[in-house]
């Protein structure tokens, strides 16, 4: 039995903390998928759109893009920060680095994809944003890899860095899939 927290509050069971971390990582994956597809929908109409308000709207936002953007950003932050605390209680790596890499890598890919789309010249604005986002994503991946392989921790013991890395990859992949399925179910 673990020692009680101050004032007699006991620590949640390890399984509850693992479930919390899993839900957080799934939420990170789903939120990135929602933001990715919402961003593509907005980029399809020129990169800017609006909904509501007293002004005449030139370009309306694609269906679902406002909802998914409004939900995905806070969900991503909640998944990261709650996941950080849940992971710390399990001595798991923080999910902020893979979440950071996933978010900026995916959004950077959108910019790069649209920069080179079409038969015309490269769109410089999308290209600059894509490069900037990928440059923001790469340090998180580098730090994650260095932290996982430092001093042989990638293969140590039953709670190894390799096991946590596989856990994060699998949970994020499932979250991305759930985000993909739910986005298209909602918007079609």
C-alpha positions in Angstrom: 0.0 0.0 0.0 1.3 3.5 -0.8 1.6 6.2 1.8 -1.4 8.4 1.9 -1.3 11.9 0.5 -1.6 14.8 3.0 -4.9 14.9 4.9 -5.6 11.2 4.4 -6.3 11.3 0.7 -4.9 8.1 -0.9 -3.2 7.8 -4.3 -5.3 6.3 -7.1 -4.4 2.7 -8.0 -1.8 2.3 -10.7 -4.4 0.9 -13.1 -6.4 4.0 -12.7 -3.4 6.2 -13.4 -2.5 4.0 -16.5 -6.1 4.3 -17.8 -5.9 8.1 -17.3 -2.6 8.3 -19.2 -4.1 6.1 -22.0 -7.2 8.3 -22.3 -4.9 11.4 -22.4 -2.7 10.0 -25.2 -5.8 8.8 -27.2 -7.2 12.4 -26.8 -3.9 13.9 -28.1 -4.1 11.7 -31.2 -7.7 12.4 -31.9 -7.3 16.1 -31.4 -4.4 16.3 -33.8 -6.4 14.4 -36.4 -9.3 16.8 -36.0 -7.1 19.8 -36.2 -5.3 18.3 -39.2 -8.5 17.8 -41.2 -10.1 21.0 -40.1 -7.0 22.9 -41.3 -7.1 21.2 -44.7 -10.8 22.1 -45.1 -10.0 25.7 -44.3 -7.0 25.7 -46.6 -9.2 24.3 -49.4 -11.3 27.5 -49.3 -8.2 29.7 -49.4 -6.9 29.6 -45.8 -9.3 32.1 -44.3 -13.0 31.8 -43.4 -15.5 33.2 -40.9 -18.8 32.3 -39.2 -21.3 34.5 -37.4 -21.0 38.1 -36.3 -22.5 41.3 -37.7 -20.3 41.5 -40.8 -20.9 40.2 -44.3 -18.9 37.0 -44.6 -17.1 36.5 -47.9 -16.0 32.9 -47.3 -17.9 30.7 -44.9 -16.0 28.0 -43.0 -16.4 24.4 -44.2 -18.8 22.2 -42.2 -17.4 21.1 -38.9 -14.1 23.0 -39.1 -15.1 25.6 -36.5 -16.4 22.9 -34.1 -13.5 20.6 -34.5 -10.9 23.4 -34.2 -12.7 24.8 -31.1 -12.7 21.4 -29.5 -9.4 20.0 -30.6 -7.0 22.7 -29.3 -8.3 22.6 -25.7 -8.5 18.7 -25.9 -4.8 18.6 -27.0 -3.7 20.8 -24.1 -5.8 18.8 -21.6 -4.4 15.5 -22.9 -0.9 16.8 -22.6 -1.1 18.4 -19.2 -3.3 15.7 -17.5 -1.1 13.1 -19.2 2.0 14.7 -17.8 0.7 14.3 -14.3 -0.6 10.8 -14.8 2.7 9.8 -16.5 4.8 11.2 -13.7 2.9 9.1 -11.1 3.7 6.0 -13.2 7.3 7.1 -13.9 6.4 7.2 -17.5 7.9 9.7 -20.0 6.0 12.9 -20.4 3.7 12.9 -23.4 4.5 16.5 -24.2 7.3 15.6 -26.6 5.5 13.1 -28.8 2.4 15.4 -28.7 4.5 18.4 -29.7 6.2 16.5 -32.5 2.9 15.1 -33.7 1.0 18.5 -33.7 3.6 20.6 -35.4 4.7 17.8 -37.7 1.2 17.2 -38.9 0.3 20.8 -39.4 3.6 21.5 -41.0 2.9 18.7 -43.4 -0.4 20.4 -44.4 1.5 23.6 -45.2 4.1 21.8 -47.3 1.5 19.7 -49.1 -0.4 22.8 -50.1 2.8 24.6 -51.0 3.5 22.1 -53.7 0.0 21.3 -54.7 -1.2 22.1 -58.2 0.6 22.7 -61.5 1.6 26.3 -60.8 4.5 27.7 -58.9 5.3 26.9 -55.3 3.1 28.9 -52.8 5.8 30.7 -50.8 3.5 31.5 -47.9 2.5 27.9 -47.3 6.2 26.8 -47.9 7.5 29.2 -45.3 4.9 28.1 -42.7 5.6 24.5 -43.5 9.3 24.8 -43.0 8.8 26.8 -39.7 6.3 24.2 -38.3 8.6 21.3 -39.2 11.6 23.1 -37.6 9.4 23.5 -34.5 8.5 19.7 -34.6 12.0 18.3 -35.0 13.6 19.3 -31.6 10.8 17.5 -29.8 11.6 14.3 -31.7 15.3 14.7 -31.1 14.9 15.3 -27.4 12.5 12.3 -27.2 15.0 10.0 -28.9 17.9 11.2 -26.9 16.0 10.9 -23.6 14.8 7.4 -24.5 18.3 6.1 -25.5 20.4 8.0 -22.9 22.5 5.6 -20.7 20.9 2.5 -22.3 17.4 3.2 -20.9 15.8 2.1 -24.1 16.1 -1.5 -23.0 16.3 -1.4 -19.2 14.0 -3.6 -17.1 10.3 -4.2 -17.1 9.4 -0.5 -17.2 11.7 0.3 -20.0 11.8 3.3 -22.3 11.1 0.9 -25.2 7.8 -0.2 -23.6 6.7 3.3 -23.0 7.7 4.4 -26.5 5.7 1.5 -28.0 2.8 2.4 -25.7 2.8 6.0 -26.9 3.1 5.1 -30.5 0.2 2.6 -30.3 -2.0 4.9 -28.3 -1.4 7.9 -30.5 -2.0 5.8 -33.6 -5.3 4.6 -32.2 -6.2 8.2 -31.2 -5.4 9.4 -34.8 -7.6 6.6 -36.2 -10.5 7.5 -33.8 -10.1 11.2 -34.8 -10.1 10.3 -38.5 -13.2 8.1 -38.2 -15.1 10.6 -36.0 -14.2 13.6 -38.2 -15.5 12.1 -41.4 -18.5 10.6 -39.7 -19.4 14.0 -38.4 -18.7 16.1 -41.5 -20.2 13.7 -44.2 
